[in-house]
Amino acid sequence: MTDPIADYLTRVRNAYLAGHKTVEVPASKMKVEITRILHEKGYILAYKVVEGKPCNTIKMALKYHPETKKAAVKKLIRVSSPGLRTYTDVENMPRVLNGLGIAILSTSKGIVTDKEARNLNVGGEVICYVY
């Protein structure tokens, strides 16, 4: 696997499209931070890191609308890839759906959203867009 973050996003996207209640993905520090942000912003219900023998996994409870059963996440788009890294500064920070979605960035202050990066006045690598 050459891009574990793209694999993570694809597993979550496919689980939402299939209507699953939970999804498990292999864990890494960056994936746990991305999952923490998704949980804080209300895109997933809950998550926990499960210690395992070959490797740790992240188990996520996916969020759906209670009446219409529509997924909380419409799109998960990978922006920066190993073959083409995408960086941004504070002045050119992306706004996803004019502020309705979030961009997740890897900065010198850690993994943060676009709004937090503007408040911290830092730029970084744009990992993905979520809306």
Phi, psi and omega in degrees: 000124183266337181226091183294331179290319177296322177296317178301310181296322179294320179296318179293315179300314181294324178295320176296315181295327180276351178081022179289153177274328180226162175213143177243135178226151175298143187265148167211170182299318181292318179295322178295320178293319177297318179296320178300317179295316178300323179290316180297324182273359173087019179273339174228156182285308184203165176207158172208149178266121183258123178288131181228165182289303179287318178199160177284153177231156175254123177253121184245139172264118184280153186250132177230157175293134186296328184264312185271349180061026176276146182291149178288335180254123175273314183221141169235110186243123176282127182259299182270133180236167179299330180277336181214092179286139181241118181245157178216156173252180185295322182292328183252027181298131181290146173244117183272122182050044178055037176099354179281332177256183178232151169250133179258127184239149171258113184240180176290343178264006180110190178276119184222169175275171181297322180293318178294322179295322177296318180294324179279350181060047177230153173250184179172196180275129179277112183279306184200166172248141178228129172201000000 
